[in-house]
Amino acid sequence: MFIGGLDIGTTGCKLSIYNDKGEFVFNSYKEYDVSRKNGAHEVDAQIIFDSVYDVLSETVKKYELEAVGVTTFGETFVALDENDNVLLPSMLYTDPRGEKECEELCAILGEKRMIGISGVKPHPMYSLPKMMWIKNNLPKVYAKIKHIFLMEDYIVYKLCGKACIDYSLAARTMAFDIRQRCWSREIFDAAGIDVSLMSEPVPAGNVAGILKKDIADRLGANKPFKIVNGSHDQVAATVGAGIFAPGEAVDGTGTVECIVPIFDHIPENEEMYNKGYAVVPYVTENTYVCYAFSFTGGAVLKWFRDNFTAKYNDVKNIYALLDANIKDDPTGILVLPHFAGAATPYMDNSSRAAMIGLTLEHSDLDIYKALMEGVTYELMINIENLEHFGISPDKIYATGGGASSDVWLQIKADILNRPMTSLSAKEVGACGTCMLAGVGIGLYKDLEEAKQYFVKPKSTALPNKEKNETYAKYYSAYRKIYDAVRPIVEEANKS
């Protein structure tokens, strides 16, 4: 028996296939482009669905599927007309449109009220202000809208005809009541957006329906399979890591670095939300997660690779070579990794990167390691903030591309002073989506049972006491860099 985990990202989608024993058997991937020009950051939803169709087509020729779960990136939405045609390109979370609308909404309801309902501090990155922007600036387009989907429910709808969205992704709109787990009519009414345009909120693992017959026939599937709501991609990765109890967290290192802790209450401290930490309903009863993240995690190593490793052009795995040749001791170089602005706890898009402590004795390999250290110092900043709000993860599980680096895992263990456990699954989000789908169709009684099959720890890096003490001294200095550098950046950027 085979289950598919469809994980749809900003620049590509993958379909990972597992058997009912939790063993990975196949992966299909399709890349697509996003457009960033003239201040607009957009993706074509139809191209995303075409890519989904391609990976499904490749897969069903090899495997007879029982179910496919759908997990996607957040915030970005799709507007369809009465004939299910896409009306306009979908704005990404980085698209600047919606700032004025967000301010207008806050003037009506107040930030505190909106935080209390939605679990997020109002920000134009979320879906709702961008829906308002369309209504205000493209009224003829808005008048044609018959349904608004985020990417998960868009793909689910296209595959099986049912419009339903899981709670965790709905929470990325800025208009979902995280306590009642339903759309907030109060917020939608204040925004002037018709809540009936939205999909029905459902728990992750909901069986939405059966693959449409016409699509099954076109794909050449031997039998239609079930379509299951997955979750927001960060939640899916947390499920794929087998994390279900407070005190545990997942550290996902992809382009973005994101740590996701689990807790059993909704924090009431307004300061937490002001620092950008969003509270999201999790997949187990009475649990929540939040996202503490840096815009540049693995992205800084890719930047280094693309710009400073020309002499290694003939090397197939450049990161493995770099890891094997760096020095064992802390570099003493402090890197503020704000190459694309600053996420939590600053939420400062105008912040810029800085590098302090370089000498003529340092090499390119030292800078490479310092980038890993800088991203990890930023993680520590976030962990300290979360501890202040009563969220204290003791166990951290590493996922994403960065988890394949034993060197970086050890750096994280030494700086964070916590064990770092990597997992065998290469695509942890897709693995978690398969777990949700398996429970949804009754293959496993719950996620704890699914965990016994799917979650396989690979290795654990333990903190080195001596290095932790050294890193603690550097971290004390690192904590002061943002406040010291930010005024200089602002002055330098004055026109």
C-alpha positions in Angstrom: 0.0 0.0 0.0 1.4 3.4 -1.0 0.7 6.9 0.3 1.8 10.2 -1.3 2.9 13.4 0.5 2.5 16.4 -1.8 4.7 19.2 -0.5 4.2 22.5 -2.5 6.8 25.2 -2.0 7.3 28.6 -3.4 9.5 27.5 -6.3 8.7 23.9 -6.7 6.5 20.9 -5.7 7.6 17.4 -4.7 5.6 14.2 -4.3 7.2 11.7 -2.0 5.8 8.2 -1.8 6.0 5.9 1.3 4.7 2.4 1.8 2.5 1.5 4.8 5.7 0.5 6.7 6.9 4.0 6.6 9.6 3.3 4.1 10.4 5.9 1.5 10.2 4.5 -2.1 10.0 7.3 -4.6 10.2 11.1 -5.1 9.1 13.3 -8.0 9.9 17.0 -8.2 8.9 19.8 -10.5 10.3 23.3 -10.4 8.6 26.5 -11.4 9.4 30.2 -11.5 8.2 33.1 -9.4 8.2 36.7 -10.7 9.8 39.5 -8.9 9.7 42.7 -10.9 8.4 46.3 -10.6 7.8 45.7 -6.9 5.4 42.8 -7.4 6.3 39.3 -6.1 4.0 36.8 -7.7 3.5 33.2 -8.7 1.1 31.7 -11.3 -1.3 29.3 -9.5 -2.1 27.5 -12.7 1.5 26.7 -13.3 1.6 25.3 -9.8 -1.3 23.0 -10.5 0.2 21.9 -13.8 3.4 21.0 -11.9 1.3 19.0 -9.4 -0.3 17.2 -12.3 3.1 16.4 -13.7 4.5 14.8 -10.5 1.2 12.9 -10.1 1.4 11.7 -13.7 5.0 10.4 -13.2 4.1 8.7 -10.0 0.9 6.9 -10.8 2.6 5.1 -13.7 4.8 3.4 -11.0 2.6 3.1 -7.9 -1.0 2.5 -7.1 -1.8 5.1 -4.4 -4.3 4.9 -1.6 -4.2 8.5 -0.7 -2.3 11.8 -1.3 -2.0 14.4 1.4 -1.5 18.1 0.4 0.8 20.4 2.3 1.8 23.9 1.0 3.5 27.2 1.8 1.4 29.8 3.5 -0.2 33.3 3.0 -0.4 33.2 -0.8 -3.9 32.9 -2.1 -5.7 32.2 -5.4 -8.8 33.9 -6.7 -11.1 31.9 -9.0 -14.1 33.0 -11.1 -17.4 31.1 -11.5 -15.8 28.8 -14.0 -12.8 28.1 -11.8 -10.4 30.2 -13.9 -7.5 31.9 -12.1 -8.2 35.7 -12.2 -4.8 37.1 -11.5 -1.3 36.1 -10.4 -0.9 35.2 -6.7 0.9 37.6 -4.4 3.7 36.1 -2.3 4.2 37.0 1.3 7.1 39.3 0.4 4.9 41.3 -2.0 4.7 44.9 -0.6 1.0 45.4 -1.5 -1.5 45.5 1.3 0.4 47.8 3.7 -2.1 50.6 3.6 -5.0 48.1 3.9 -3.4 46.5 7.0 -3.2 50.0 8.6 -6.8 50.6 7.8 -7.9 47.3 9.3 -5.9 48.0 12.5 -7.6 51.4 12.8 -11.0 49.7 12.7 -10.4 46.8 15.1 -7.2 47.7 16.9 -4.0 45.5 16.9 -4.8 44.1 20.3 -8.2 42.8 19.3 -6.8 41.3 16.1 -4.0 39.6 17.9 -6.4 38.2 20.4 -8.5 36.6 17.7 -6.0 35.5 15.1 -2.8 34.8 17.1 -0.7 37.1 14.8 0.3 40.7 14.8 -1.3 42.4 11.8 1.2 42.6 8.9 0.8 43.0 5.1 2.6 39.7 4.5 -0.6 37.9 5.5 -3.5 37.1 3.0 -6.2 39.4 4.2 -4.6 42.8 3.6 -3.8 41.6 0.1 -7.4 40.6 -0.5 -8.4 44.1 0.6 -5.8 45.5 -1.9 -7.5 43.7 -4.8 -10.9 45.0 -3.7 -9.6 48.5 -3.5 -7.4 48.6 -6.5 -8.9 46.0 -8.9 -12.6 46.3 -8.2 -13.7 44.7 -11.5 -11.5 41.7 -10.8 -12.8 41.4 -7.2 -16.4 41.5 -8.5 -15.6 38.3 -10.5 -14.2 36.4 -7.6 -16.3 33.3 -6.6 -13.8 31.7 -4.4 -10.6 32.5 -2.6 -8.2 29.6 -1.8 -4.8 29.4 -0.2 -2.5 26.9 -2.1 -3.5 23.8 0.0 -7.2 24.1 -0.5 -6.7 25.3 -4.1 -4.9 22.0 -5.0 -7.4 19.9 -2.9 -10.3 21.6 -4.7 -8.7 21.1 -8.1 -8.1 17.4 -7.4 -11.4 16.4 -5.7 -13.8 19.3 -6.0 -14.1 19.9 -2.2 -13.2 23.4 -0.8 -11.6 22.8 2.6 -8.5 24.2 4.3 -6.8 22.9 7.5 -6.6 25.1 10.6 -2.8 25.7 10.5 -2.9 27.2 6.9 -6.1 29.1 7.6 -4.2 30.8 10.5 -1.8 32.3 7.9 -4.5 34.6 6.6 -4.7 36.9 9.6 -8.5 36.2 9.8 -8.8 32.9 11.5 -10.0 32.5 15.1 -7.4 30.2 16.7 -9.5 29.6 19.8 -12.8 28.7 18.1 -11.0 27.3 15.0 -13.2 29.0 12.5 -13.1 32.1 10.3 -13.5 35.3 12.2 -16.6 37.1 10.8 -15.6 40.1 12.9 -12.3 40.4 11.1 -13.7 39.7 7.6 -16.5 42.2 8.1 -14.1 44.9 9.2 -12.0 44.1 6.1 -15.0 44.3 3.8 -14.2 40.8 2.5 -17.0 38.2 2.0 -16.2 35.3 4.3 -18.3 33.0 2.2 -15.6 33.2 -0.5 -13.3 31.1 1.8 -13.0 27.3 2.1 -14.4 25.3 5.1 -11.8 25.0 7.9 -11.0 21.4 8.8 -8.5 19.6 11.0 -5.2 18.4 9.3 -5.7 14.9 8.1 -9.2 15.5 6.9 -10.2 13.3 4.0 -11.5 15.9 1.5 -12.7 13.5 -1.2 -11.7 11.2 -4.0 -9.6 12.2 -7.0 -11.9 13.4 -9.8 -12.6 10.7 -12.4 -11.6 12.9 -15.3 -8.2 13.7 -13.7 -7.7 10.0 -12.7 -8.4 9.0 -16.3 -6.0 11.6 -17.7 -3.3 10.6 -15.3 -3.8 6.9 -16.1 -4.4 6.0 -12.5 -5.6 2.4 -12.0 -8.0 3.6 -9.4 -9.0 7.0 -7.9 -7.3 7.7 -4.6 -8.3 9.8 -1.6 -7.2 13.4 -1.3 -6.3 14.5 2.3 -5.8 18.0 3.7 -2.2 18.2 5.0 -1.2 21.4 6.7 1.0 24.5 6.5 4.5 23.2 5.5 6.1 24.1 8.8 3.5 22.1 10.7 4.0 19.2 8.3 7.7 19.1 9.0 7.0 19.1 12.7 4.7 16.1 12.3 7.3 14.4 10.1 9.8 14.9 13.0 7.4 13.1 15.3 7.1 16.0 17.6 3.8 16.1 19.5 4.6 17.2 23.1 5.4 20.5 24.8 9.1 21.0 25.4 10.1 19.8 22.0 10.9 21.7 18.8 11.9 21.3 15.2 14.6 23.4 13.6 14.1 23.4 9.8 17.1 24.6 7.8 16.1 25.4 4.2 16.4 28.7 2.5 14.8 30.1 5.6 15.8 28.9 9.1 12.7 28.2 11.3 12.4 26.8 14.7 8.9 25.5 15.6 8.3 24.7 19.3 5.1 23.0 20.7 3.2 24.3 23.7 -0.2 23.7 25.4 -1.6 27.2 25.9 -2.2 30.4 24.0 0.3 33.0 25.4 -1.4 36.2 26.4 1.8 38.3 26.5 1.3 41.0 23.8 5.0 41.5 23.6 5.4 38.1 22.1 3.1 38.9 19.1 4.8 42.3 18.7 8.0 40.5 18.1 6.5 38.5 15.2 5.7 35.2 16.9 2.5 33.8 15.5 0.5 31.2 17.4 -0.9 28.4 15.2 -3.2 25.5 16.0 -1.3 22.3 15.9 -2.5 18.8 14.9 -2.9 17.3 18.4 -5.6 18.4 20.8 -5.0 21.6 22.8 -1.6 22.2 21.4 -0.1 25.1 19.4 3.1 26.0 17.7 4.8 29.2 16.8 7.4 30.1 14.2 10.7 31.7 15.2 12.6 32.3 12.0 15.4 34.0 10.1 14.9 34.9 6.4 18.4 33.5 5.6 19.3 30.1 6.9 20.7 27.8 4.2 20.4 30.8 1.9 23.6 32.3 3.3 25.6 29.1 2.6 24.2 29.1 -0.9 25.3 32.8 -1.3 28.8 31.8 -0.1 28.9 28.8 -2.5 27.8 30.9 -5.5 30.2 33.8 -4.9 33.3 32.4 -3.2 33.9 28.8 -4.3 34.9 29.1 -8.0 38.1 27.2 -7.3 36.0 24.2 -6.3 34.0 24.1 -9.5 34.9 20.5 -10.2 33.7 19.3 -6.8 30.3 17.6 -6.8 29.4 18.2 -3.1 31.0 21.5 -2.3 29.4 21.7 1.2 30.8 18.3 2.3 34.3 19.5 1.1 34.0 22.8 3.0 32.7 21.0 6.2 35.7 18.6 6.0 38.3 21.4 6.0 37.1 24.0 8.5 38.8 24.5 11.8 37.3 22.9 14.9 37.4 25.9 17.2 34.9 28.8 17.1 35.9 31.4 14.6 35.5 34.6 16.7 33.8 36.2 13.7 30.4 37.6 14.4 28.0 37.6 11.4 24.6 39.3 11.7 22.8 37.2 9.0 20.3 39.8 7.9 21.1 39.4 4.2 17.3 39.6 3.3 16.2 41.7 6.3 15.4 40.5 9.8 12.6 38.2 10.9 11.7 37.4 14.5 12.1 39.0 16.9 12.9 42.1 15.0 10.5 42.0 12.0 12.7 44.6 10.3 12.8 44.3 6.5 15.3 47.1 6.3 18.0 45.5 8.4 21.1 44.4 6.7 23.9 41.9 7.3 27.1 42.7 9.1 30.4 40.9 9.7 32.6 41.8 12.7 35.9 40.6 13.9 37.7 39.8 10.6 41.5 39.8 10.5 44.1 39.1 7.9 44.6 35.7 9.5 41.1 34.6 8.5 40.4 32.5 5.4 37.3 31.8 3.2 36.7 28.7 5.3 36.5 30.8 8.5 33.9 33.0 6.9 32.0 29.9 5.8 31.9 28.6 9.3 31.1 32.0 10.7 28.0 32.1 8.6 26.8 28.9 10.2 27.6 30.3 13.6 25.8 33.6 12.8 22.6 31.8 11.8 22.8 29.8 15.0 23.3 32.9 17.2 20.1 34.2 15.6 18.4 30.9 16.7 19.6 31.5 20.2 18.2 35.0 20.2 14.8 33.5 19.3 15.0 30.7 21.9 15.8 33.2 24.7 12.8 35.3 23.6 10.5 32.2 23.6 11.8 31.2 27.1 10.8 34.7 28.3 7.2 33.9 27.1 7.1 30.5 28.8 8.0 28.4 25.8 11.2 26.5 26.5 12.1 23.7 24.1 14.6 21.2 25.6 14.8 18.8 22.7 15.4 20.0 19.1 15.1 17.9 16.0 16.9 19.1 12.8 15.3 18.9 9.4 15.9 20.3 6.0 19.1 20.5 3.9 21.1 21.9 6.8 20.4 18.9 8.9 22.7 16.8 6.5 25.7 18.7 7.8 27.2 17.1 10.9 29.4 20.1 11.3 26.5 22.5 11.5 24.5 20.2 13.8 27.5 20.2 16.2 27.8 24.0 16.0 24.1 24.3 16.9 24.4 21.9 19.8 27.4 23.8 21.1 25.8 27.3 20.8 22.3 26.4 21.8 23.5 24.0 24.6 20.9 21.4 23.6 21.1 18.1 21.9 20.4 18.3 18.1 18.9 15.1 16.6 18.8 14.7 12.8 16.3 12.5 11.1 16.6 9.9 8.3 13.8 11.3 6.1 15.2 13.7 3.5 11.8 15.3 2.9 10.5 15.6 6.4 7.5 17.8 5.4 6.4 15.2 2.8 6.9 12.5 5.4 4.7 14.3 7.9 2.1 14.8 5.2 2.1 11.0 4.5 1.6 10.4 8.2 -1.4 12.8 8.3 -2.9 11.1 5.2 -2.3 7.6 6.7 -4.1 8.5 9.9 -6.9 10.3 7.9 -7.7 7.1 5.9 -7.6 4.9 9.0 -4.3 3.1 8.2 -3.0 4.2 11.6 -5.1 4.9 14.6 -3.3 8.1 15.4 -0.1 10.0 14.8 1.8 8.3 17.6 1.2 5.0 15.9 2.3 6.5 12.5 5.4 7.8 14.2 6.5 4.3 15.0 6.7 3.6 11.3 7.8 6.8 9.7 10.1 8.7 12.2 13.6 7.3 12.2 16.3 9.4 14.1 19.6 9.4 12.4 22.2 11.0 14.7 22.4 13.3 17.7 25.0 16.0 18.3 25.6 16.6 22.0 26.8 20.0 23.4 30.5 20.3 24.1 30.9 22.1 27.4 34.2 23.8 26.6 33.0 25.1 23.3 29.7 26.2 24.7 31.5 28.4 27.2 33.5 29.9 24.5 30.5 30.5 22.2 28.6 32.0 25.2 31.2 34.8 25.3 30.9 35.5 21.6 27.1 35.3 21.9 27.1 37.9 24.6 28.7 40.3 22.1 26.5 39.1 19.2 23.3 40.1 21.1 24.4 43.8 20.9 25.2 43.9 17.2 21.7 44.6 15.8 21.1 47.6 18.0 24.6 48.9 17.3 24.5 48.4 13.5 20.9 49.4 12.7 21.4 53.2 13.1 24.4 53.0 10.8 22.4 51.0 8.2 19.6 53.6 8.3 22.1 56.5 7.9 23.8 54.8 5.0 20.5 54.1 3.2 19.3 57.7 3.4 18.7 59.1 0.0 
